[in-house]
């Protein structure tokens, strides 16, 4: 039963990954907007850039992990068959 629940929180397809990355980007831009209000000038702009840059890094890692997991599944299928 616990595996079925855990499977709900697993990213399986690229579409799911892109939806999660989109949600991360929305949150990062909202946080960046707050930083611009709190820290006007260069400091706020740098913090905004950092929040959006983190989304690029996380998105790339998510997509790379999907490719790695697909390759691992393919290798497991070849070993079984």
PyMOL commands that set and color helices and strands:
alter all, ss='L'
color gray80, all
select helices_A, chain A and resi 2-8+14-38+42-80
alter helices_A, ss='H'
color red, helices_A
deselect
rebuild
show_as cartoon
